[in-house]
Amino acid sequence: MEPVRWTGKTLQLLDQTRLPLQEEYVEYRHYEEVAHAIRTMVVRGAPAIGAAAAFGVVLAAQTAVAAGREVKEEVTKAVEVLAATRPTAVNLFWALNRMKRKAEEVSHLPAEEAVRLLAAEAEAILQEDLANNRAMGRYGAELVPEKAGILTHCNAGALATAGYGTALGVIRAAKEMGKDIHVFADETRPLLQGARLTAWELQREGIPVTLITDNTAAFVMQKGWVDLVLVGADRIAANGDTANKIGTYGLAVLARHHGIPFYVAAPFSTFDLSLKNGAEIPIEERSPEEVTAFGGRPVAPPGVKVFNPAFDVTPAELITAIITERGVIYPPFTENIARMMGN
């Protein structure tokens, strides 16, 4: 599964707004088109957004060469536009900063060579993410017991990454180890990433999955059907506070009440050590129409006030461990995150 493809001249994105009914790639030739695709969630998931933005920078460099403009100047403009698309997922800014540094490194080279090296850097970001997810999966799979019931929220799978997944990567790895697992996938209102994407991915992989409404999670925990909760992340502060899809915090509270381990799976590009805690994480708010309409049809009275945050923050004290490509981080998170990151 490849949510992000580079052809050598154009960027192709699997349109996740059309899944699961239609599998269609859209081709992009300009960074502003990529920015629109990120904003409208054609591509989504923190690592996938970062990779798509990196290739958006390459498209900007190609445009500069074709128009006879300076590559570095066009890249700077593209980085500003792409950085303004979604504020919470730190992988976006990590990837853009990496591309900006590369543009500065190659600014003295002939334009065509600079573009080639920028494309190589974006491809490296994509391939490194894939390798990191597989490593994360191996570490995380060790935490999954035999005959485990796993509850997950939103989509932290191949569609959200370079093609393997963070939380779903752990689930994939557990299956590859021969473990007998069953997944409960929250539908994930209001855009139904769990219903449309996670259930679709797991079915394709032959992993048993039961789709539940978001407000069924407490009941399946009460029934004793859930052995662990496993989610991804869009930004993790220095103390371990974690921003993820809205509804994640509630699941962490429920898991603590029922004595169920709550795991976060995320690469190190998701950590933001410049933020001391989750209160400093910017939370994206999205259009009211995502809540007041369903499938294009109104489901709420006209003019009703809407609060539609895309993410919430789970306090570190509710997290059992954070699974990364370098190993599993346990509390105390502030010290152990810093140590694992070499700070």
C-alpha positions in Angstrom: 0.0 0.0 0.0 1.6 3.3 -1.1 -0.3 6.4 0.0 2.6 8.6 -1.4 4.3 7.9 -4.7 7.0 9.9 -6.5 7.3 9.3 -10.3 10.5 11.3 -10.8 8.6 14.3 -12.1 5.2 14.3 -10.3 3.7 13.4 -6.9 0.9 10.8 -6.8 -1.3 10.6 -3.7 -3.9 7.9 -2.9 -7.1 10.0 -2.4 -8.1 8.9 1.1 -11.3 11.0 0.9 -12.7 8.4 -1.6 -11.8 5.3 0.3 -13.0 2.6 0.9 -15.3 2.8 -2.1 -12.9 4.1 -4.7 -9.1 3.5 -4.9 -7.8 6.5 -7.0 -4.4 8.2 -7.2 -4.3 12.0 -7.9 -1.3 13.5 -9.6 0.3 16.8 -8.5 2.8 19.0 -10.3 2.8 22.1 -8.1 3.4 22.6 -4.4 0.2 24.6 -3.9 -1.8 21.6 -5.1 0.0 19.5 -2.6 -0.9 22.0 0.2 -4.5 21.8 -0.8 -4.4 18.0 -0.7 -3.0 18.1 2.8 -5.6 20.7 4.0 -8.5 18.6 2.5 -7.1 15.3 3.8 -6.5 13.7 0.5 -3.4 12.7 2.3 -3.5 12.4 6.1 -1.6 10.9 9.0 1.4 12.7 10.4 4.3 10.8 8.7 2.4 10.7 5.3 1.8 14.4 5.5 5.5 15.0 6.1 6.5 12.9 3.1 4.0 14.5 0.8 5.1 18.0 1.9 8.8 17.0 1.2 7.9 16.1 -2.3 5.9 19.4 -2.6 9.2 21.1 -2.0 10.7 19.1 -4.8 7.9 20.2 -7.1 8.6 23.8 -6.1 12.3 23.4 -7.1 11.3 21.9 -10.4 9.0 24.8 -11.1 11.8 27.3 -10.3 14.1 25.6 -12.8 11.4 25.5 -15.5 10.7 29.2 -15.0 14.3 30.3 -14.7 13.9 31.3 -11.0 16.2 30.7 -8.1 15.6 27.3 -6.5 16.3 28.4 -2.9 13.8 31.3 -3.1 11.0 29.1 -4.6 11.7 26.4 -1.9 11.4 29.1 0.9 8.0 30.1 -0.5 6.8 26.5 -0.7 7.9 25.7 2.8 5.8 28.7 4.1 2.7 27.6 2.2 3.0 23.9 3.1 3.7 24.7 6.8 0.4 26.6 7.0 -1.7 23.6 6.1 -2.1 21.7 9.4 -0.7 22.9 12.7 -0.7 19.9 15.0 1.3 17.2 13.2 4.9 18.0 13.9 6.2 15.6 11.3 5.1 18.1 8.7 7.5 20.8 10.1 10.2 18.2 10.7 10.2 17.2 7.1 9.9 20.8 5.8 12.9 21.9 8.0 14.9 19.0 6.7 14.1 19.9 3.1 14.9 23.6 3.7 18.3 22.6 5.2 19.0 20.5 2.1 18.1 23.4 -0.2 20.6 25.6 1.6 23.3 22.8 1.3 22.8 22.5 -2.4 22.2 26.2 -3.2 25.7 26.6 -4.8 25.2 23.7 -7.2 23.7 23.9 -10.7 19.9 24.0 -10.5 19.2 20.6 -12.1 21.7 19.0 -9.6 20.1 20.8 -6.7 16.6 19.5 -7.7 18.0 15.9 -8.0 19.5 16.1 -4.5 16.2 17.5 -3.1 14.3 14.7 -4.7 16.8 12.2 -3.1 16.2 13.8 0.3 12.4 13.5 0.0 12.8 9.9 -1.1 15.0 9.3 1.9 12.4 10.7 4.2 9.8 8.3 2.7 12.1 5.2 2.9 13.3 6.0 6.4 9.7 6.2 7.6 9.0 2.8 6.2 12.0 1.3 7.9 11.2 3.1 11.2 7.7 1.7 11.1 8.8 -1.8 10.6 11.3 -1.5 13.5 8.5 0.0 15.6 6.3 -2.9 14.7 8.9 -5.4 15.9 9.3 -3.7 19.3 5.6 -3.2 19.8 4.6 -6.7 18.8 6.5 -8.0 21.8 3.9 -6.2 24.0 0.9 -7.9 22.4 -0.2 -11.0 24.3 -1.5 -14.1 22.6 -5.2 -14.0 21.7 -5.2 -10.3 22.3 -8.2 -8.0 21.8 -6.8 -4.6 20.6 -8.7 -1.4 20.5 -7.4 1.3 18.1 -8.7 4.8 17.2 -8.5 6.7 13.9 -6.0 5.4 11.3 -2.3 5.0 12.2 -1.7 2.5 9.4 -0.1 2.2 6.0 -2.3 5.0 4.8 -1.0 7.4 7.4 2.7 6.6 6.8 5.0 5.5 4.0 3.2 2.2 3.8 3.4 0.1 6.9 2.0 2.0 9.8 2.7 3.0 13.4 -0.1 1.6 15.6 -1.3 -0.7 12.8 2.3 -1.5 12.1 2.5 -3.1 15.5 -0.6 -5.0 14.8 0.8 -6.2 11.4 4.0 -7.3 13.1 2.1 -9.2 15.8 0.2 -11.0 13.0 3.5 -11.8 11.2 4.8 -13.3 14.4 1.8 -15.7 14.4 -0.1 -14.1 17.2 -3.9 -14.6 17.3 -5.3 -11.1 17.5 -8.6 -9.3 17.0 -8.9 -5.6 16.5 -11.8 -3.3 17.5 -11.7 -0.2 15.3 -13.5 2.9 16.5 -15.3 4.6 13.6 -13.6 7.9 14.6 -16.1 10.7 14.1 -16.6 13.1 12.4 -14.6 11.9 9.3 -14.8 8.2 10.0 -11.1 7.3 9.5 -11.5 4.2 11.5 -14.5 3.0 9.5 -13.3 4.1 6.1 -9.6 3.4 6.4 -8.6 1.2 9.4 -11.3 -1.4 8.8 -10.4 -1.4 5.1 -6.7 -1.8 5.7 -7.1 -4.6 8.3 -9.6 -6.5 6.0 -7.1 -6.3 3.2 -4.4 -7.8 5.5 -6.7 -10.6 6.7 -6.6 -9.4 10.3 -9.9 -10.0 12.1 -11.5 -6.6 12.8 -14.8 -5.5 14.3 -15.9 -1.9 13.6 -17.6 -0.2 16.6 -19.0 3.3 17.1 -16.9 5.6 19.2 -19.3 5.4 22.1 -19.1 1.6 22.2 -15.5 1.6 23.4 -16.4 1.6 27.1 -18.8 -1.2 26.7 -16.3 -3.6 24.9 -13.8 -2.8 27.7 -16.4 -3.5 30.3 -17.1 -6.9 28.6 -13.4 -7.8 28.9 -12.8 -8.0 25.2 -10.0 -5.5 25.1 -6.5 -6.4 26.3 -4.7 -3.2 25.2 -5.4 0.1 23.5 -3.0 1.0 20.7 -2.9 4.4 19.0 -0.7 6.7 16.9 0.3 10.3 17.6 0.6 13.6 15.8 2.9 15.3 18.3 4.5 14.2 21.6 5.8 16.8 24.1 9.0 16.4 26.1 7.1 15.1 29.1 5.2 12.4 27.0 1.9 14.2 26.7 0.5 13.1 23.4 -1.7 14.8 20.8 -3.7 12.3 18.7 -7.1 12.2 16.9 -10.0 13.7 19.0 -11.4 11.0 21.2 -8.0 9.5 22.2 -7.9 11.1 25.6 -11.3 9.6 26.5 -10.0 6.2 25.6 -7.0 6.6 27.8 -9.3 7.5 30.7 -11.4 4.5 30.0 -8.4 2.2 29.8 -7.0 3.4 33.1 -10.4 2.8 34.8 -10.5 -0.8 33.4 -6.9 -1.6 34.1 -6.0 -1.9 30.4 -2.5 -0.9 29.0 -2.6 2.2 26.8 0.2 2.3 24.2 1.3 5.0 21.8 3.2 4.1 18.7 5.2 6.9 17.0 8.5 7.6 15.3 11.0 10.1 16.8 10.0 12.6 14.2 6.7 13.0 16.1 8.5 14.1 19.3 8.7 17.9 19.9 11.2 18.5 22.7 10.7 22.3 22.3 7.3 21.8 24.1 7.5 21.1 27.8 4.0 19.6 27.9 0.8 19.0 26.1 -0.7 22.4 27.0 1.7 23.9 24.5 0.7 21.7 21.5 -1.4 23.7 19.0 -4.7 22.0 18.3 -6.2 22.3 14.9 -9.9 23.2 14.6 -11.7 22.1 11.5 -14.8 23.2 9.6 -18.2 23.0 11.3 -19.6 21.3 8.2 -17.7 18.1 9.2 -20.0 17.8 12.2 -23.3 19.4 10.9 -23.4 17.3 7.7 -23.0 13.6 7.0 -22.3 12.3 3.5 -23.2 15.8 2.2 -26.6 15.8 3.9 -27.4 18.1 6.9 -27.9 16.4 10.2 -28.0 19.4 12.5 -30.2 22.5 12.7 -29.0 25.4 10.6 -26.8 27.9 12.4 -26.0 25.7 15.4 -22.7 26.5 17.1 -20.0 23.8 16.5 -16.8 23.0 18.3 -14.7 20.7 16.1 -11.1 20.1 17.3 -9.3 17.6 15.2 -7.1 16.4 18.1 -6.9 16.1 21.9 -4.0 15.6 24.3 -3.6 12.5 26.4 -1.6 13.3 29.6 1.6 11.2 30.0 0.3 9.7 33.3 -2.3 7.8 31.3 0.2 6.3 28.9 1.7 2.9 29.7 4.5 3.2 27.2 5.5 4.8 23.9 6.7 2.5 21.1 9.4 4.0 18.8 11.8 2.7 16.2 14.6 2.7 18.8 12.7 0.8 21.4 9.9 1.1 24.0 9.9 4.2 26.3 8.4 3.7 29.8 7.8 6.3 32.5 9.3 8.5 33.8 8.9 9.9 30.3 10.7 13.2 30.6 14.0 11.5 31.5 13.6 8.5 29.3 12.5 10.4 26.2 15.5 12.7 26.5 17.8 9.7 27.1 16.5 7.8 24.1 16.8 10.8 21.9 20.4 11.4 23.0 19.7 14.7 24.8 
